Amino acid sequence: MIALLDANLFVPTWIIDPLLSLAEAGLCEPAWSARVMDEARLAIMEVRHVPDVRARGFLDAICRAFPMAMAEDWERV
């Protein structure tokens, strides 16, 4: 099952950690877009009060862990 993860799910770690653990266990396949990641970065900076470089590092690590999750050309769907 493919699970589209929206930007707001990346902000609280108590939500994103279990979701990514499920994906790591092969129980779901996460998906997101570059736009979702940009929105997540801005939300993390605003809500968690962290600098841009730290928010980018957090999201980059997630993208490296799940390289197939980046959805492209999704707008037409």
Helices and strands as residue ranges (DSSP letters): E 2-4, G 7-10, H 13-24, E 29-31, H 34-48, H 52-65, G 67-69
